[in-house]
Amino acid sequence: MQINIYIYFLLPFSMIYGSDSLPVLAVKIIDNMLNDTNGLILEAIRERTLAGLSAARARGRVGGRPPVMDTNKIAMAKSMMADKSISVKDICKAFGVSKSTLYKYLSEDKKA
């Protein structure tokens, strides 16, 4: 019986079923097999990526973009924000950051 199955997969479907269209069950079986294979491949890629990241962390390598403002700049920005004569636009221009970045760092400082 197993030999017949292999022969059926080697023959064109039009010779087996008499038409060019695949039966619905065959399409579902093939689709499920391809989806399962795709899922396994994606999971293997994810595992290898996570293993590489953890190995890099063990060597002392940390990914990501370096922070724009350190604690000294944040403290200066807070003191400048307290002074109402300096606009937010001028503070951003002095530190070379956008308004959203400035507010992000100031809100992080409040949380900590």
C-alpha positions in Angstrom: 0.0 0.0 0.0 2.8 2.4 0.8 4.3 1.9 -2.7 1.0 2.9 -4.3 0.9 6.1 -2.3 4.4 7.1 -3.6 3.3 6.3 -7.1 0.2 8.5 -6.7 2.4 11.4 -5.7 4.6 11.0 -8.7 1.7 10.9 -11.1 0.0 14.1 -12.2 -3.3 14.7 -10.5 -5.1 14.9 -13.8 -4.2 11.2 -14.5 -5.4 10.1 -11.1 -8.7 12.0 -10.8 -9.4 12.9 -14.4 -9.3 16.7 -14.0 -6.7 19.4 -13.4 -8.2 20.5 -10.0 -7.0 19.0 -6.8 -9.6 17.4 -4.5 -10.4 19.5 -1.5 -9.1 16.9 1.0 -5.7 16.7 -0.8 -5.4 20.5 -0.8 -6.2 20.6 2.9 -3.6 17.9 3.7 -0.9 19.6 1.6 -1.7 22.9 3.2 -1.5 21.5 6.7 1.8 19.9 6.0 3.3 23.1 4.6 1.9 25.2 7.5 3.4 22.7 10.1 6.7 22.7 8.3 6.7 26.5 8.2 5.9 26.7 11.9 8.8 24.4 12.7 11.2 26.5 10.7 10.1 29.7 12.3 10.4 28.2 15.8 13.9 27.0 14.9 14.9 30.5 13.7 13.4 32.0 16.9 15.3 29.6 19.2 18.6 30.3 17.3 18.1 34.0 17.6 17.4 33.9 21.3 20.4 31.6 21.9 22.6 34.1 20.0 21.3 37.0 22.0 21.9 35.3 25.3 25.4 34.2 24.2 26.1 37.9 23.3 24.8 39.0 26.7 27.1 36.5 28.4 30.0 38.0 26.5 29.0 41.5 27.7 27.4 42.7 24.5 24.1 44.5 24.9 22.1 45.5 21.8 20.0 48.6 21.3 20.5 52.3 20.7 22.6 54.1 23.3 20.7 56.6 25.4 20.7 60.3 24.3 20.6 61.9 27.7 22.5 60.9 30.8 21.6 61.7 34.4 23.5 65.1 34.3 21.6 66.2 31.2 18.3 65.1 32.7 19.0 67.1 35.8 20.0 70.2 33.7 16.8 69.8 31.6 14.7 69.6 34.8 16.2 72.8 36.1 15.7 74.5 32.8 12.1 73.3 32.7 11.5 74.8 36.2 12.6 78.2 34.8 9.5 79.4 33.0 11.5 82.0 30.9 13.1 79.2 28.8 10.8 77.6 26.3 10.7 73.8 25.7 11.8 74.4 22.1 15.0 76.1 23.3 15.7 73.3 25.8 15.3 70.7 23.1 17.6 72.7 20.8 20.2 73.0 23.6 20.3 69.2 24.1 19.7 68.3 20.5 16.6 66.2 21.1 13.0 66.3 20.1 10.2 67.3 22.4 8.9 63.8 22.7 12.4 62.6 23.7 12.8 65.3 26.3 9.4 64.5 27.8 10.2 60.7 27.7 13.4 61.2 29.7 11.7 63.6 32.2 8.8 61.1 32.7 11.3 58.2 33.2 13.1 60.3 35.8 9.8 60.9 37.7 9.1 57.1 37.7 12.5 56.2 39.0 
